[in-house]
Amino acid sequence: MSDDFARAYTALLDRWPSDRADLDVPHRFGTTRVYLTGPPSAPPVVLLAGGGATAVVWWAVAGRLSASHRVCAVEMTEDFTTTRPARTPDDLAAWFGDVLDGIHLGPDGAQATVVGHSYGGWVALNGALAHPKRVARLVLLDPTTCFGGFSAAYLMHAMPFLLRPNARRLDRLLDWETGGMGLDPLWRTVTTQRVGRLSPKLVLPKRPKPADLRHLTVPVTLVLAKRSRAHRPERIRAMAESCLSRLDIVELPHATHHSLPSEHPDEIAAIVDR
């Protein structure tokens, strides 16, 4: 672990509410770290970060939700497993169900609102399709591989980083996608300095079939970043509207794909509270 990464990660954890508790949840693949805050008896909210991001990215959202919710931020990077990694979407759905069981969401296995950003949105949707009775509501923040793929422009700008990942190339991609928006420096350090660290590979996402989405009974709030360069928001909206019967769509006019969730905590908390 690099010193810069460790210092920034710890500093972001220190921004969490003072009642934060750290829980290592056992599951069939090993253990997963979950950061908890808020009253144990409050309605549970489970937070899933984007691909390669860490759970500490939710510090500001957790601070705003913890007064009225039991906030559970799942670490899907270094602490994702301590044994063997999930390898398929079905594995990841099994992991999702095990983690919800292990968090102890309240009496009689209370349903949770699950909030997922980007790849975390796909993990949430994939999990809800397999375990619909465990999920009260999905809040998908500019999700990827749920209702459409990445834009050609994004893939072109991401290609140098994908071919030879390093912190400098990720910095350039973040600057391009956000239009130079001022991202939190600690979040940027955690995100860029973890490049190249040993971590389980992401399960390659498989876009859900429209027929499966049409049978989903869980209500979905789709949050679109209007300035997202990761995909074309209007196409994501159209596909979601064609497949989901219980759908609410919220557009954040000033958000980009990578400015979520760290730079828009008030808007996100208000959406979860609706």
C-alpha positions as CSV (number, residue, x, y, z in Angstrom):
1,M,0.0,0.0,0.0
2,S,1.5,3.4,-1.0
3,D,1.9,6.0,1.7
4,D,-0.2,8.5,-0.3
5,F,-3.0,6.1,-0.8
6,A,-3.1,5.0,2.8
7,R,-3.0,8.6,4.1
8,A,-5.8,9.7,1.8
9,Y,-8.0,6.6,2.5
10,T,-7.6,7.1,6.3
11,A,-8.3,10.9,5.9
12,L,-11.6,10.2,4.0
13,L,-12.6,7.6,6.7
14,D,-12.0,10.3,9.3
15,R,-14.6,12.4,7.6
16,W,-17.3,9.9,8.3
17,P,-19.8,10.4,11.2
18,S,-18.2,9.6,14.6
19,D,-20.4,6.5,15.1
20,R,-18.8,4.7,12.2
21,A,-18.3,1.0,12.7
22,D,-16.3,-1.4,10.6
23,L,-17.8,-4.8,9.9
24,D,-16.2,-7.7,8.1
25,V,-19.0,-9.7,6.6
26,P,-18.4,-13.4,5.9
27,H,-19.8,-14.9,2.7
28,R,-19.2,-17.9,0.5
29,F,-16.2,-16.3,-1.2
30,G,-14.5,-14.9,1.9
31,T,-15.2,-11.6,3.7
32,T,-16.1,-8.1,2.7
33,R,-15.5,-4.9,4.7
34,V,-18.6,-2.7,5.3
35,Y,-18.6,0.7,6.9
36,L,-21.7,1.3,9.0
37,T,-23.2,4.5,10.4
38,G,-26.6,5.7,11.6
39,P,-29.1,4.2,14.0
40,P,-29.2,0.3,13.7
41,S,-33.0,0.4,13.7
42,A,-33.3,3.0,10.9
43,P,-34.2,2.2,7.3
44,P,-31.1,0.6,5.7
45,V,-29.3,2.1,2.7
46,V,-26.6,0.0,1.0
47,L,-24.0,2.0,-1.0
48,L,-22.0,0.4,-3.9
49,A,-19.2,2.4,-5.5
50,G,-18.1,2.4,-9.1
51,G,-15.5,0.1,-10.6
52,G,-12.1,0.6,-9.0
53,A,-13.5,3.1,-6.6
54,T,-13.5,2.6,-2.8
55,A,-16.2,2.7,-0.3
56,V,-14.8,5.9,1.3
57,V,-16.1,7.8,-1.7
58,W,-19.5,7.9,0.1
59,W,-18.2,10.0,3.0
60,A,-20.4,13.1,2.3
61,V,-23.5,11.1,1.3
62,A,-23.1,9.0,4.5
63,G,-22.9,12.1,6.6
64,R,-26.1,13.5,5.2
65,L,-28.1,10.2,5.4
66,S,-26.9,8.8,8.8
67,A,-29.3,10.9,10.9
68,S,-32.3,9.0,9.4
69,H,-30.9,5.8,7.8
70,R,-28.6,2.9,8.7
71,V,-25.9,3.5,6.1
72,C,-23.9,0.5,4.9
73,A,-21.1,1.3,2.5
74,V,-19.6,-1.9,0.9
75,E,-15.9,-2.0,0.1
76,M,-15.6,-3.9,-3.2
77,T,-11.8,-3.4,-3.8
78,E,-9.1,-4.7,-1.5
79,D,-11.4,-6.1,1.1
80,F,-13.9,-7.6,-1.4
81,T,-12.8,-11.1,-0.6
82,T,-10.1,-12.8,1.5
83,T,-10.3,-16.1,-0.4
84,R,-11.4,-16.6,-4.0
85,P,-13.0,-13.9,-6.0
86,A,-16.4,-14.0,-7.7
87,R,-15.9,-14.7,-11.4
88,T,-19.3,-14.5,-13.0
89,P,-22.5,-12.3,-12.8
90,D,-24.2,-15.2,-11.0
91,D,-21.3,-15.4,-8.5
92,L,-21.6,-11.6,-7.9
93,A,-25.4,-12.0,-7.4
94,A,-24.7,-14.7,-4.8
95,W,-22.1,-12.4,-3.1
96,F,-24.7,-9.6,-3.1
97,G,-27.3,-11.7,-1.3
98,D,-24.7,-13.0,1.2
99,V,-23.6,-9.5,2.1
100,L,-27.1,-8.3,2.6
101,D,-27.7,-11.2,4.9
102,G,-24.5,-10.6,6.8
103,I,-25.1,-6.9,7.4
104,H,-28.2,-7.7,9.5
105,L,-30.4,-5.0,8.1
106,G,-32.9,-5.2,10.8
107,P,-35.7,-7.4,12.1
108,D,-36.7,-10.3,9.8
109,G,-34.2,-9.4,7.2
110,A,-35.5,-5.9,6.3
111,Q,-35.4,-4.8,2.7
112,A,-32.7,-2.2,1.8
113,T,-32.6,0.7,-0.5
114,V,-29.5,-0.1,-2.6
115,V,-27.6,2.8,-4.2
116,G,-25.0,2.0,-6.9
117,H,-22.8,4.3,-9.0
118,S,-21.5,3.3,-12.4
119,Y,-20.3,-0.3,-12.2
120,G,-21.9,-0.4,-8.7
121,G,-25.2,0.4,-10.3
122,W,-24.8,-2.7,-12.4
123,V,-23.9,-4.8,-9.4
124,A,-27.0,-3.5,-7.6
125,L,-29.3,-4.2,-10.6
126,N,-27.7,-7.7,-11.2
127,G,-28.2,-8.4,-7.5
128,A,-31.8,-7.2,-7.4
129,L,-32.8,-9.3,-10.4
130,A,-31.6,-12.4,-8.4
131,H,-32.8,-11.3,-4.9
132,P,-35.8,-9.0,-5.5
133,K,-37.3,-9.7,-2.1
134,R,-34.2,-8.3,-0.4
135,V,-34.3,-4.9,-2.1
136,A,-36.9,-2.2,-1.3
137,R,-35.7,0.2,-4.0
138,L,-32.8,0.7,-6.4
139,V,-31.1,4.1,-6.9
140,L,-28.8,3.9,-9.9
141,L,-26.4,6.8,-10.3
142,D,-25.4,7.1,-13.9
143,P,-25.1,3.3,-14.2
144,T,-23.0,1.5,-16.8
145,T,-23.9,-1.7,-18.7
146,C,-27.4,-1.6,-17.3
147,F,-29.3,0.1,-20.2
148,G,-26.5,0.8,-22.6
149,G,-22.8,0.8,-23.2
150,F,-20.0,3.4,-23.0
151,S,-19.8,6.1,-25.6
152,A,-17.2,5.8,-28.4
153,A,-15.7,9.1,-27.2
154,Y,-15.3,7.9,-23.7
155,L,-13.7,4.6,-24.8
156,M,-11.3,6.5,-27.0
157,H,-10.2,8.8,-24.2
158,A,-10.0,5.9,-21.7
159,M,-8.0,3.7,-24.1
160,P,-4.5,4.9,-23.0
161,F,-5.4,4.1,-19.4
162,L,-7.0,0.8,-20.2
163,L,-3.9,-0.3,-22.2
164,R,-1.3,0.8,-19.7
165,P,-3.0,1.9,-16.4
166,N,-1.2,4.5,-14.3
167,A,-2.2,7.4,-12.1
168,R,-1.3,10.1,-14.6
169,R,-3.4,8.6,-17.3
170,L,-6.4,8.2,-15.0
171,D,-6.0,11.8,-13.9
172,R,-6.2,12.9,-17.6
173,L,-9.4,10.8,-18.1
174,L,-11.0,12.3,-15.0
175,D,-10.1,15.8,-16.1
176,W,-11.5,15.2,-19.6
177,E,-14.7,13.6,-18.4
178,T,-15.5,16.2,-15.7
179,G,-14.5,19.1,-17.9
180,G,-11.9,20.2,-15.4
181,M,-14.4,20.2,-12.5
182,G,-12.7,20.6,-9.1
183,L,-12.8,17.0,-7.7
184,D,-12.1,16.5,-4.0
185,P,-8.3,16.1,-3.7
186,L,-8.4,13.3,-1.2
187,W,-10.9,11.3,-3.4
188,R,-8.7,11.9,-6.4
189,T,-5.6,10.7,-4.6
190,V,-7.4,7.5,-3.3
191,T,-8.7,6.8,-6.8
192,T,-5.5,7.4,-8.8
193,Q,-3.0,6.0,-6.3
194,R,-4.7,2.7,-6.1
195,V,-4.1,2.0,-9.8
196,G,-1.9,-1.0,-10.1
197,R,-2.6,-2.3,-6.6
198,L,-3.4,-5.9,-6.1
199,S,-7.2,-6.3,-6.1
200,P,-9.7,-8.8,-7.4
201,K,-10.6,-8.3,-11.0
202,L,-14.0,-6.9,-11.7
203,V,-16.6,-9.4,-12.9
204,L,-17.2,-8.5,-16.5
205,P,-20.7,-7.0,-16.6
206,K,-23.4,-8.6,-18.7
207,R,-26.2,-6.3,-19.8
208,P,-29.5,-7.6,-18.4
209,K,-32.0,-8.9,-21.0
210,P,-34.9,-6.5,-21.6
211,A,-37.3,-9.4,-20.8
212,D,-35.7,-9.8,-17.3
213,L,-35.9,-6.1,-16.7
214,R,-39.6,-6.0,-17.6
215,H,-40.3,-8.6,-14.9
216,L,-38.4,-6.6,-12.2
217,T,-40.8,-5.6,-9.5
218,V,-38.3,-3.5,-7.5
219,P,-38.9,0.2,-8.0
220,V,-36.0,1.9,-9.7
221,T,-34.8,5.6,-9.5
222,L,-32.5,6.2,-12.4
223,V,-30.2,9.3,-11.8
224,L,-28.7,10.6,-14.9
225,A,-25.7,13.0,-15.0
226,K,-26.6,15.4,-17.7
227,R,-23.0,16.2,-18.4
228,S,-21.8,12.6,-18.4
229,R,-19.3,11.7,-21.1
230,A,-19.3,8.1,-20.2
231,H,-22.4,7.5,-22.3
232,R,-25.3,9.4,-23.9
233,P,-27.9,10.1,-21.1
234,E,-30.8,10.3,-23.5
235,R,-30.1,6.8,-24.8
236,I,-29.9,5.4,-21.3
237,R,-33.2,7.1,-20.4
238,A,-35.0,5.7,-23.5
239,M,-33.8,2.1,-22.9
240,A,-34.8,2.3,-19.2
241,E,-38.2,3.6,-20.0
242,S,-38.7,0.8,-22.6
243,C,-37.9,-1.9,-20.1
244,L,-38.9,-0.9,-16.6
245,S,-42.4,-0.5,-15.3
246,R,-41.6,1.0,-11.9
247,L,-39.2,3.8,-13.0
248,D,-38.5,7.3,-11.8
249,I,-35.9,9.4,-13.6
250,V,-34.0,12.3,-12.0
251,E,-31.5,14.4,-14.0
252,L,-28.7,16.2,-12.3
253,P,-27.9,19.1,-14.6
254,H,-24.3,19.9,-13.4
255,A,-23.1,16.3,-12.7
256,T,-20.7,14.3,-14.8
257,H,-20.1,10.6,-14.6
258,H,-17.0,10.9,-12.4
259,S,-18.2,13.7,-10.3
260,L,-20.7,11.3,-8.8
261,P,-21.1,10.6,-5.9
262,S,-18.5,12.7,-4.2
263,E,-19.4,16.2,-5.6
264,H,-23.2,15.9,-5.3
265,P,-24.0,14.6,-1.9
266,D,-27.0,16.9,-1.2
267,E,-28.8,15.9,-4.4
268,I,-28.1,12.2,-3.8
269,A,-29.3,12.3,-0.2
270,A,-32.5,14.1,-1.2
271,I,-33.1,11.5,-3.9
272,V,-32.7,8.6,-1.5
273,D,-35.0,10.4,1.0
274,R,-37.8,10.7,-1.5
